[in-house]
Amino acid sequence: MACDRRTLLRASAVALALAAGPAFGQDAKSPIAVIGGGNIGGTIGGLWVKAGHPVMFASRHPEDLKPLVETLGPLAKAGTVEQALAFGEAVLIAVPYKAYPELGKTYAGLLKGKVVLDAGNATKARDGELAAEAESAGIGATSAKYLPGARLVRAFNAANYRLFAQNAHRSGAKMAVPIAGDDQQALAVAAALVRDAGFDPVVVGGLDAATKFQMGSPGFQRDATGPEARKAFGVAE
Ligand SMILES: NC(=O)c1ccc[n+]([C@@H]2O[C@H](COP(=O)([O-])OP(=O)(O)OC[C@H]3O[C@@H](n4cnc5c(N)ncnc54)[C@H](OP(=O)(O)O)[C@@H]3O)[C@@H](O)[C@H]2O)c1
């Protein structure tokens, strides 16, 4: 009960902070767990470090992440998945999709109730039958199935990491990052983290709407501006 109250209080504080204007973590510099320190995890996690967030990167071989965290400086740390999930108030999952079932099972307790930004894409060549499942059930529903209890938001799926690296904090209209989720508060946290990384978050809809920007869809691999993306997805400014 005490824990529920604390969670609620923290959630209210986040909602108030967002309503007041500054992005999530801009003042509090909330700690983030990045599970997977490869192309996409290293890129987006690095942008959060530059924005002032403490970030713990994790993989099955955290010692391999040493060069990444040394390059990023003292706000970046490497750890086990367990250590990172305990550290982060929000989580970015950036591992091959085929790892989701095991990850979700092993860390169910630590993922429960966490805001999780889900960057994973399922491809047939790498992820086998999971790609077929995601294709028929929808990528959002498939992630929710394998990461039960997490407050899931699909984010950073729709472009190659190089496109994110090149366009973060670009001058003029920011590059749009489509996001989708069923939990409004988690969406607000994810939107703020997208802003902190240097992009314009575009809420496309609930988890089922994540198919609109999955690999191979018209919403994939674009560096559209926010207004262009909102028009293309048919969502309000
Ligand atoms: N690359 C892109 O441009 C891009 C763009 C959007 C979305 N995505 C999606 O993001 C995900 C990651 O792609 P990526 O290109 O960044 O892959 P990557 O460069 O191969 O990096 C994957 C990372 O995940 C770790 N990892 C693998 N299995 C793990 C497990 N079971 N538990 C913990 N860590 C694990 C790897 O380290 P260890 O092997 O040492 O554990 C590595 O640090 C994929 O689902 C991909 O579809 C990628």
The ligand as a MOL file (V3000), in Angstrom:
LIG
                    3D

  0  0  0     0  0            999 V3000
M  V30 BEGIN CTAB
M  V30 COUNTS 48 52 0 0 0
M  V30 BEGIN ATOM
M  V30 1 N 19.7780 -0.5040 -35.6100 0
M  V30 2 C 18.8050 0.3740 -35.8570 0
M  V30 3 O 19.0020 1.3390 -36.5910 0
M  V30 4 C 17.4470 0.1850 -35.2100 0
M  V30 5 C 16.4810 1.1730 -35.3720 0
M  V30 6 C 15.2370 1.0360 -34.7510 0
M  V30 7 C 14.9810 -0.1030 -34.0070 0
M  V30 8 N 15.9300 -1.0740 -33.8800 0 CHG=1
M  V30 9 C 15.6250 -2.2800 -33.0820 0
M  V30 10 O 16.3520 -2.1500 -31.8700 0
M  V30 11 C 16.7640 -3.4500 -31.4290 0
M  V30 12 C 18.2710 -3.4510 -31.2840 0
M  V30 13 O 18.8670 -3.2400 -32.5500 0
M  V30 14 P 20.3940 -2.8060 -32.6800 0
M  V30 15 O 20.6490 -2.6070 -34.1110 0
M  V30 16 O 20.7140 -1.7250 -31.7190 0 CHG=-1
M  V30 17 O 21.1220 -4.1650 -32.2270 0
M  V30 18 P 22.6610 -4.3720 -31.8710 0
M  V30 19 O 23.4770 -3.2490 -32.3780 0
M  V30 20 O 22.9600 -5.7530 -32.2840 0
M  V30 21 O 22.6800 -4.2830 -30.2630 0
M  V30 22 C 21.9330 -5.1900 -29.4860 0
M  V30 23 C 22.3220 -5.0110 -28.0380 0
M  V30 24 O 21.4760 -5.8350 -27.2400 0
M  V30 25 C 22.2750 -6.6590 -26.3730 0
M  V30 26 N 21.5300 -7.8960 -26.1570 0
M  V30 27 C 21.2700 -8.8710 -27.0430 0
M  V30 28 N 20.5390 -9.8360 -26.4640 0
M  V30 29 C 20.3590 -9.4600 -25.1820 0
M  V30 30 C 19.6850 -10.0400 -24.0670 0
M  V30 31 N 19.0580 -11.2190 -24.1580 0
M  V30 32 N 19.6950 -9.3860 -22.8950 0
M  V30 33 C 20.3500 -8.1810 -22.7850 0
M  V30 34 N 20.9930 -7.5890 -23.7920 0
M  V30 35 C 20.9920 -8.2210 -24.9800 0
M  V30 36 C 23.5850 -6.8360 -27.1220 0
M  V30 37 O 24.6640 -7.1460 -26.2810 0
M  V30 38 P 25.0490 -8.6510 -25.8730 0
M  V30 39 O 24.9260 -9.4660 -27.1220 0
M  V30 40 O 26.4320 -8.5300 -25.3490 0
M  V30 41 O 24.0550 -9.0510 -24.8180 0
M  V30 42 C 23.7570 -5.4290 -27.7140 0
M  V30 43 O 24.2900 -4.5440 -26.7480 0
M  V30 44 C 16.2680 -4.4470 -32.4620 0
M  V30 45 O 15.0380 -4.9890 -32.0290 0
M  V30 46 C 16.0770 -3.5860 -33.7030 0
M  V30 47 O 15.0860 -4.1040 -34.5650 0
M  V30 48 C 17.1610 -0.9450 -34.4600 0
M  V30 END ATOM
M  V30 BEGIN BOND
M  V30 1 1 1 2
M  V30 2 2 2 3
M  V30 3 1 2 4
M  V30 4 1 4 5
M  V30 5 2 4 48
M  V30 6 2 5 6
M  V30 7 1 6 7
M  V30 8 2 7 8
M  V30 9 1 8 9
M  V30 10 1 8 48
M  V30 11 1 9 10
M  V30 12 1 9 46
M  V30 13 1 10 11
M  V30 14 1 11 12
M  V30 15 1 11 44
M  V30 16 1 12 13
M  V30 17 1 13 14
M  V30 18 2 14 15
M  V30 19 1 14 16
M  V30 20 1 14 17
M  V30 21 1 17 18
M  V30 22 2 18 19
M  V30 23 1 18 20
M  V30 24 1 18 21
M  V30 25 1 21 22
M  V30 26 1 22 23
M  V30 27 1 23 24
M  V30 28 1 23 42
M  V30 29 1 24 25
M  V30 30 1 25 26
M  V30 31 1 25 36
M  V30 32 1 26 27
M  V30 33 1 26 35
M  V30 34 2 27 28
M  V30 35 1 28 29
M  V30 36 1 29 30
M  V30 37 2 29 35
M  V30 38 1 30 31
M  V30 39 2 30 32
M  V30 40 1 32 33
M  V30 41 2 33 34
M  V30 42 1 34 35
M  V30 43 1 36 37
M  V30 44 1 36 42
M  V30 45 1 37 38
M  V30 46 2 38 39
M  V30 47 1 38 40
M  V30 48 1 38 41
M  V30 49 1 42 43
M  V30 50 1 44 45
M  V30 51 1 44 46
M  V30 52 1 46 47
M  V30 END BOND
M  V30 END CTAB
M  END
